[in-house]
């Protein structure tokens, strides 16, 4: 067993509650005030987009940008926190409207590469070696707009550029089948792993598996985690929940399907996820209806649910499970699991 787990979330998970159909419903909380809430909620790690750490990074020189990131690192240390990863935010700049790495415009592709290098500089300043790539706009709205073979080649070239830029970093690709693009080029864990094996150093390319993204692809999150664990490339996770094949809901972990959440905790614990310092990362949003005073409960609730499920996982009679599997009595196994979860 992996023993104790460390938990992380990103500052965007404490948010104002706006959505595409309405304005914000809660007050903005300053970054420094958000950091003060981490330990109280039971979290040790902070997930970053590059501009979470350095909001005005595009307007700064490289030295100025690194200095600001170092100031943030000092803030983290003052709160007893550590940076888990940095992710280049490539989907909100006008130059990435047609994708970053796969854009048809060479100047836009160059911007994406340059931005990715700056994200690595920020990660170094924050003392983390993990870069997460959510390939948000690397896809198409219509198939004829891009050549899919060329697009994969360009993704490999972009990852190679990052690996060559810094020989210490690891890259975790975060697959998602759709949204904001209609169809993404790297929709599943298998695609992400295969992309890694096309790069110059596959040993440094793994995945970040998000529960909701796997569900949106019609897959089981625990199976996706098992696939990555078999390759020893599960660098981090984004646990949440999802109510069917909709938009990315980022519901609290286990709030829709407890058995599905149980299976995720079970596969992680069974194969010692976390023993090398990996975080249990959350990517969950508060309900739009939640009032200001309770707008962090989704984070503490998700952590609590994980730990309660962990107790259930570790108290499951695995010998009985093995006996039922040996007798191929899956109906009884089904009842065993459901009954165990109802205790």
Secondary structure, DSSP 8 states (H G I E B T S, - for coil): ---S--EEEEGGGS----BTTB---S----HHHHHHHHHHHT--EEEEEHHHHSTTGGGS-HHHHHHHHHHHHHHHHHTT-EEEEEE---SSSGGGTT-STT-SSHHHHHHHHHHHHHHHHHHHHHT--EEEEE-TT-EESSGGGS-HHHHHHHHHHHHHHHHHH-TT-EEEEE--SSSSSSEESS-SHHHHHHHHTTSS-GGGEEEEEEHHHHHHTT--HHHHHHHHHHTT-EEEEEE-B--SSSS---B-TTSS-HHHHHHHHHHHHHTTTTTTS--EEE-----TT--GGGTTHHHHHHHHHHHHHHHHHHHS-HHHHHHHHHTT-HHHHHHHHHHHHT-
